[in-house]
């Protein structure tokens, strides 16, 4: 499912027009992105949570040259599914 499919499904389920559903989906994505950028956790009960994690510096190898490189420490986003989502997927 891509974004257009998601917007169409939201419009159908909610009874909104597609352009209204697109605004709602875009607003949701924007709010989640802003919260994660501030380092906050975004939890949706029954669905899951988006969290920011700190990654450590690590050594890796360039597969083309075989040369060892260092990947710097940073931040990454992880999604942790909720219990209801896990059950629905089973």
MDAnalysis code that builds the backbone (N, CA, C; Angstrom):
import MDAnalysis as mda
import numpy as np

u = mda.Universe.empty(270, n_residues=90, atom_resindex=np.repeat(np.arange(90), 3), trajectory=True)
u.add_TopologyAttr("name", ["N", "CA", "C"] * 90)
u.add_TopologyAttr("resid", np.arange(1, 91))
u.add_TopologyAttr("resname", ["UNK", "UNK", "UNK", "UNK", "UNK", "UNK", "UNK", "UNK", "UNK", "UNK", "UNK", "UNK", "UNK", "UNK", "UNK", "UNK", "UNK", "UNK", "UNK", "UNK", "UNK", "UNK", "UNK", "UNK", "UNK", "UNK", "UNK", "UNK", "UNK", "UNK", "UNK", "UNK", "UNK", "UNK", "UNK", "UNK", "UNK", "UNK", "UNK", "UNK", "UNK", "UNK", "UNK", "UNK", "UNK", "UNK", "UNK", "UNK", "UNK", "UNK", "UNK", "UNK", "UNK", "UNK", "UNK", "UNK", "UNK", "UNK", "UNK", "UNK", "UNK", "UNK", "UNK", "UNK", "UNK", "UNK", "UNK", "UNK", "UNK", "UNK", "UNK", "UNK", "UNK", "UNK", "UNK", "UNK", "UNK", "UNK", "UNK", "UNK", "UNK", "UNK", "UNK", "UNK", "UNK", "UNK", "UNK", "UNK", "UNK", "UNK"])
u.atoms.positions = np.array([
    [0.846, -1.172, 0.000],
    [0.000, 0.000, 0.000],
    [0.891, 1.235, 0.000],
    [0.629, 2.141, -0.923],
    [1.373, 3.402, -0.961],
    [0.507, 4.525, -0.382],
    [1.015, 5.744, -0.415],
    [0.309, 6.859, 0.203],
    [-1.048, 7.103, -0.455],
    [-1.124, 7.009, -1.761],
    [-2.394, 7.228, -2.453],
    [-3.426, 6.178, -2.038],
    [-2.986, 4.938, -1.905],
    [-3.886, 3.873, -1.442],
    [-4.343, 4.145, -0.013],
    [-3.428, 4.618, 0.828],
    [-3.759, 4.940, 2.211],
    [-4.793, 6.057, 2.272],
    [-4.590, 7.100, 1.495],
    [-5.540, 8.218, 1.459],
    [-6.908, 7.732, 1.001],
    [-6.952, 6.904, -0.027],
    [-8.226, 6.379, -0.524],
    [-8.925, 5.535, 0.538],
    [-8.167, 4.706, 1.249],
    [-8.751, 3.858, 2.295],
    [-9.268, 4.698, 3.460],
    [-8.525, 5.731, 3.857],
    [-8.967, 6.615, 4.935],
    [-10.236, 7.346, 4.520],
    [-10.280, 7.815, 3.288],
    [-11.468, 8.508, 2.781],
    [-12.680, 7.585, 2.811],
    [-12.496, 6.350, 2.394],
    [-13.599, 5.388, 2.359],
    [-14.090, 5.039, 3.771],
    [-13.158, 4.764, 4.684],
    [-13.519, 4.372, 6.054],
    [-14.146, 5.515, 6.844],
    [-13.666, 6.751, 6.606],
    [-14.107, 7.881, 7.416],
    [-15.271, 8.658, 6.809],
    [-15.519, 8.445, 5.522],
    [-16.566, 9.206, 4.856],
    [-16.115, 10.589, 4.416],
    [-14.807, 10.856, 4.521],
    [-14.254, 12.136, 4.074],
    [-14.035, 12.112, 2.573],
    [-13.945, 13.318, 1.987],
    [-13.551, 13.408, 0.587],
    [-12.066, 13.105, 0.516],
    [-11.601, 12.682, -0.663],
    [-10.185, 12.303, -0.801],
    [-9.242, 13.450, -0.453],
    [-9.580, 14.674, -0.850],
    [-8.675, 15.787, -0.538],
    [-8.643, 16.066, 0.964],
    [-9.755, 15.868, 1.660],
    [-9.776, 16.033, 3.115],
    [-8.977, 14.924, 3.794],
    [-9.126, 13.701, 3.295],
    [-8.372, 12.573, 3.841],
    [-6.878, 12.767, 3.606],
    [-6.514, 13.302, 2.444],
    [-5.103, 13.556, 2.146],
    [-4.533, 14.576, 3.130],
    [-5.303, 15.613, 3.461],
    [-4.846, 16.609, 4.438],
    [-4.676, 15.965, 5.809],
    [-5.596, 15.090, 6.176],
    [-5.515, 14.419, 7.479],
    [-4.286, 13.515, 7.549],
    [-4.042, 12.745, 6.499],
    [-2.883, 11.846, 6.462],
    [-1.590, 12.660, 6.495],
    [-1.520, 13.722, 5.704],
    [-0.335, 14.578, 5.694],
    [-0.099, 15.217, 7.063],
    [-1.185, 15.650, 7.712],
    [-1.060, 16.258, 9.041],
    [-0.553, 15.233, 10.051],
    [-1.051, 14.006, 9.979],
    [-0.583, 12.951, 10.884],
    [0.911, 12.724, 10.706],
    [1.351, 12.580, 9.468],
    [2.771, 12.362, 9.199],
    [3.612, 13.535, 9.706],
    [3.136, 14.764, 9.496],
    [3.877, 15.949, 9.926],
    [4.001, 15.999, 11.447],
    [2.917, 15.696, 12.149],
    [2.938, 15.728, 13.614],
    [3.888, 14.659, 14.159],
    [3.839, 13.471, 13.593],
    [4.731, 12.389, 14.028],
    [6.185, 12.783, 13.778],
    [6.476, 13.316, 12.596],
    [7.838, 13.717, 12.262],
    [8.347, 14.805, 13.200],
    [7.520, 15.794, 13.504],
    [7.926, 16.878, 14.396],
    [8.202, 16.355, 15.803],
    [7.339, 15.468, 16.290],
    [7.525, 14.913, 17.635],
    [8.808, 14.089, 17.705],
    [9.067, 13.274, 16.698],
    [10.284, 12.461, 16.683],
    [11.526, 13.333, 16.580],
    [11.442, 14.420, 15.834],
    [12.580, 15.335, 15.705],
    [12.922, 15.971, 17.056],
    [11.908, 16.137, 17.909],
    [12.146, 16.662, 19.258],
    [12.600, 15.571, 20.216],
    [12.664, 14.324, 19.738],
    [13.100, 13.211, 20.572],
    [11.983, 12.570, 21.375],
    [10.736, 12.917, 21.073],
    [9.596, 12.377, 21.791],
    [9.163, 11.022, 21.221],
    [8.527, 10.237, 22.055],
    [7.943, 8.963, 21.643],
    [6.509, 9.238, 21.188],
    [6.086, 8.620, 20.087],
    [4.717, 8.761, 19.610],
    [4.046, 7.400, 19.751],
    [3.124, 7.305, 20.719],
    [2.455, 6.032, 20.998],
    [0.986, 6.122, 20.613],
    [0.515, 5.121, 19.882],
    [-0.888, 5.004, 19.516],
    [-1.384, 3.698, 20.127],
    [-2.144, 3.781, 21.233],
    [-2.585, 2.566, 21.923],
    [-3.292, 1.588, 20.977],
    [-2.905, 0.326, 21.078],
    [-3.484, -0.707, 20.238],
    [-2.811, -0.837, 18.878],
    [-2.046, 0.175, 18.480],
    [-1.363, 0.133, 17.189],
    [0.127, -0.057, 17.367],
    [0.772, 0.858, 18.087],
    [2.212, 0.751, 18.309],
    [2.819, 2.076, 18.681],
    [4.137, 2.118, 18.677],
    [4.846, 3.334, 19.070],
    [6.052, 3.558, 18.170],
    [6.263, 4.827, 17.843],
    [7.456, 5.246, 17.123],
    [8.405, 5.829, 18.160],
    [9.642, 5.365, 18.183],
    [10.619, 5.847, 19.152],
    [11.929, 6.188, 18.448],
    [12.657, 7.142, 19.022],
    [13.975, 7.517, 18.517],
    [15.006, 6.802, 19.375],
    [15.948, 6.132, 18.728],
    [17.014, 5.442, 19.456],
    [18.361, 6.048, 19.074],
    [19.302, 5.939, 19.984],
    [20.676, 6.372, 19.735],
    [21.455, 5.175, 19.191],
    [22.172, 5.376, 18.096],
    [23.011, 4.314, 17.554],
    [24.462, 4.599, 17.919],
    [25.205, 3.558, 18.126],
    [26.616, 3.694, 18.487],
    [27.475, 3.736, 17.232],
    [28.664, 4.304, 17.383],
    [29.641, 4.272, 16.298],
    [30.054, 2.820, 16.081],
    [30.215, 2.429, 14.812],
    [30.616, 1.044, 14.561],
    [31.522, 0.954, 13.347],
    [32.240, -0.129, 13.299],
    [33.144, -0.405, 12.180],
    [32.396, -1.251, 11.156],
    [32.663, -0.975, 9.880],
    [32.063, -1.738, 8.787],
    [33.101, -1.878, 7.688],
    [32.762, -2.636, 6.686],
    [33.691, -2.858, 5.590],
    [32.999, -2.501, 4.276],
    [33.708, -1.734, 3.442],
    [33.200, -1.391, 2.121],
    [33.258, -2.658, 1.272],
    [32.108, -3.141, 0.778],
    [32.109, -4.400, 0.034],
    [32.850, -4.336, -1.305],
    [32.975, -3.153, -1.880],
    [33.672, -3.031, -3.164],
    [35.183, -3.048, -3.001],
    [35.672, -2.360, -1.975],
    [37.121, -2.238, -1.822],
    [37.677, -3.105, -0.699],
    [36.805, -3.521, 0.214],
    [37.256, -4.295, 1.359],
    [37.858, -3.416, 2.450],
    [37.894, -2.105, 2.218],
    [38.482, -1.176, 3.181],
    [37.550, -1.004, 4.383],
    [38.152, -0.981, 5.583],
    [37.368, -0.786, 6.793],
    [37.006, 0.684, 6.937],
    [35.742, 0.961, 7.285],
    [35.279, 2.327, 7.491],
    [34.594, 2.422, 8.855],
    [34.432, 3.643, 9.329],
    [33.742, 3.887, 10.591],
    [32.412, 4.565, 10.298],
    [31.337, 3.983, 10.810],
    [30.011, 4.581, 10.683],
    [29.769, 5.369, 11.969],
    [29.529, 6.674, 11.849],
    [29.398, 7.502, 13.051],
    [28.126, 7.197, 13.846],
    [28.149, 7.562, 15.126],
    [26.967, 7.424, 15.986],
    [25.895, 8.370, 15.469],
    [24.651, 8.063, 15.759],
    [23.558, 8.911, 15.300],
    [22.255, 8.511, 15.951],
    [21.183, 8.874, 15.303],
    [19.846, 8.552, 15.790],
    [19.088, 7.838, 14.688],
    [18.142, 6.967, 15.096],
    [17.309, 6.239, 14.146],
    [15.907, 6.124, 14.722],
    [14.933, 5.929, 13.858],
    [13.548, 5.758, 14.276],
    [13.200, 4.281, 14.202],
    [12.538, 3.801, 15.237],
    [12.079, 2.416, 15.274],
    [10.585, 2.410, 15.543],
    [9.898, 1.416, 15.004],
    [8.474, 1.223, 15.279],
    [8.326, -0.054, 16.081],
    [7.605, 0.048, 17.180],
    [7.341, -1.121, 18.018],
    [5.846, -1.384, 17.966],
    [5.433, -2.481, 17.323],
    [3.999, -2.751, 17.198],
    [3.353, -3.054, 18.542],
    [2.087, -2.647, 18.678],
    [1.314, -2.928, 19.876],
    [0.735, -4.329, 19.840],
    [0.188, -4.752, 20.964],
    [-0.340, -6.099, 21.107],
    [-1.467, -6.378, 20.111],
    [-2.406, -5.441, 19.974],
    [-3.535, -5.644, 19.062],
    [-3.068, -5.753, 17.609],
    [-2.086, -4.969, 17.221],
    [-1.555, -5.047, 15.862],
    [-0.880, -6.384, 15.611],
    [-0.105, -6.839, 16.601],
    [0.552, -8.146, 16.468],
    [-0.467, -9.247, 16.303],
    [-1.546, -9.211, 17.086],
    [-2.595, -10.225, 17.013],
    [-3.318, -10.175, 15.660],
    [-3.567, -8.964, 15.154],
    [-4.266, -8.831, 13.874],
    [-3.446, -9.391, 12.715],
    [-2.115, -9.267, 12.810],
    [-1.252, -9.747, 11.734],
    [-1.128, -11.264, 11.749],
    [-1.234, -11.847, 12.941],
    [-1.135, -13.307, 13.046],
    [-2.276, -13.902, 12.302],
])
